[in-house]
């Protein structure tokens, strides 16, 4: 078995006694696309900066192909970083920006021009080689920043929210380009983002951070459907979380909650007396005017809606100001056409819930 490309072993970072990153462990295999995400201040960018060599870990080790990098200078690491701001040099033209890293490594002019032009052609930037970067569009500048890093032929490319400054239509286009480029080159990507849609659309694995710690690592679908804890369940997707206590009823396990008596999923049924949290994805809730023939049904009232393109999130209230959310495809929402304040039924199959034990 080949050794992993990158290993973070009990890595931590403190600033004046404040722990920005708290003893995290992470293994990244060669050729993976790994996205790191979490709320502001969770430690994701600090982690990326430590991998890049812009911050020195307070504890633990960062290893690339088994070599400890903790005190290796950034320019010696072969781990270029594509910045959120892109950090292009405005006084250099496109080709000169792409050549810059090679020049700093002492590569001769003929070789570095040939390498730079090869990447400009590959990324569709050849017609702009002599143009000032200030005269480029956002998407073009993004590709220049990528070319400047990729021309160094790194094993590991680090990206810090590189699409955050782009318009929405450019984000989708650049996502597709990044995925295609990463697969073609086989370069390992570590990609920091605050955007769930970006992480889930592009990454092989997603790392969820909060409070300087890693909360969960897994494939996008696994994290979306089986969150490891309440934080992940609340942070990812549009989940409903129902608190309750398990008890027996007629030989079966049920959950007594503020929404009434509910049937939990059969897998991993809780022990009687245990506090539990049922996680139900909003897309699993069915809405209807007639009571549906489902094991779990809650009377609700429509209190609002959120139109997000092809889907609509319907905000519901279920007595005592307890809230639920249902996510419907736009065509089904239009068929139901619920009015504000209208009484409906929300129902779901027990197997579509996921159980968290407290």
Rosetta blueprint (number, residue, H / E / L):
1 X L
2 X L
3 X L
4 X L
5 X L
6 X E
7 X E
8 X E
9 X E
10 X E
11 X E
12 X E
13 X E
14 X E
15 X E
16 X L
17 X L
18 X E
19 X E
20 X E
21 X E
22 X E
23 X E
24 X E
25 X E
26 X E
27 X E
28 X E
29 X L
30 X L
31 X L
32 X L
33 X E
34 X E
35 X E
36 X E
37 X E
38 X L
39 X L
40 X L
41 X L
42 X L
43 X L
44 X H
45 X H
46 X H
47 X H
48 X H
49 X H
50 X H
51 X H
52 X H
53 X L
54 X L
55 X L
56 X L
57 X L
58 X L
59 X E
60 X E
61 X E
62 X E
63 X E
64 X E
65 X L
66 X L
67 X E
68 X E
69 X L
70 X L
71 X L
72 X L
73 X L
74 X H
75 X H
76 X H
77 X L
78 X L
79 X L
80 X L
81 X E
82 X E
83 X L
84 X L
85 X L
86 X L
87 X L
88 X L
89 X L
90 X L
91 X L
92 X L
93 X E
94 X H
95 X H
96 X H
97 X H
98 X H
99 X H
100 X H
101 X H
102 X H
103 X H
104 X H
105 X L
106 X L
107 X L
108 X L
109 X H
110 X H
111 X H
112 X H
113 X H
114 X H
115 X H
116 X H
117 X H
118 X H
119 X H
120 X H
121 X H
122 X H
123 X L
124 X L
125 X L
126 X H
127 X H
128 X H
129 X L
130 X L
131 X L
132 X E
133 X H
134 X H
135 X H
136 X L
137 X L
138 X H
139 X H
140 X H
141 X H
142 X H
143 X H
144 X H
145 X H
146 X H
147 X H
148 X H
149 X H
150 X H
151 X L
152 X L
153 X L
154 X L
155 X L
156 X E
157 X E
158 X E
159 X E
160 X E
161 X L
162 X L
163 X L
164 X L
165 X L
166 X L
167 X L
168 X H
169 X H
170 X H
171 X H
172 X H
173 X H
174 X H
175 X H
176 X H
177 X H
178 X H
179 X H
180 X H
181 X H
182 X H
183 X H
184 X H
185 X H
186 X L
187 X L
188 X E
189 X E
190 X E
191 X E
192 X E
193 X E
194 X L
195 X L
196 X H
197 X H
198 X H
199 X H
200 X H
201 X H
202 X H
203 X L
204 X L
205 X E
206 X E
207 X E
208 X E
209 X E
210 X E
211 X L
212 X L
213 X E
214 X E
215 X E
216 X E
217 X E
218 X E
219 X L
220 X H
221 X H
222 X H
223 X H
224 X H
225 X H
226 X L
227 X L
228 X L
229 X L
230 X H
231 X H
232 X H
233 X H
234 X H
235 X H
236 X L
237 X L
238 X L
239 X E
240 X E
241 X E
242 X E
243 X E
244 X E
245 X E
246 X E
247 X E
248 X E
249 X E
250 X L
251 X L
252 X E
253 X E
254 X E
255 X E
256 X E
257 X E
258 X L
259 X L
260 X E
261 X E
262 X E
263 X L
264 X L
265 X L
266 X L
267 X L
268 X L
269 X L
270 X L
271 X L
272 X L
273 X L
274 X L
275 X E
276 X E
277 X E
278 X E
279 X E
280 X E
281 X E
282 X H
283 X H
284 X H
285 X L
286 X E
287 X E
288 X E
289 X L
290 X L
291 X L
292 X L
293 X L
294 X L
295 X L
296 X E
297 X E
298 X E
299 X E
300 X E
301 X E
302 X E
303 X E
304 X E
305 X E
306 X E
307 X E
308 X L
309 X L
310 X L
311 X E
312 X E
313 X E
314 X E
315 X E
316 X E
317 X E
318 X L
319 X L
320 X L
321 X L
322 X L
323 X E
324 X E
325 X E
326 X E
327 X E
328 X E
329 X E
330 X H
331 X H
332 X H
333 X H
334 X H
335 X H
336 X H
337 X L
338 X L
339 X L
340 X L
341 X L
342 X L
343 X E
344 X E
345 X E
346 X E
347 X E
348 X E
349 X L
350 X H
351 X H
352 X H
353 X E
354 X E
355 X E
356 X E
357 X E
358 X L
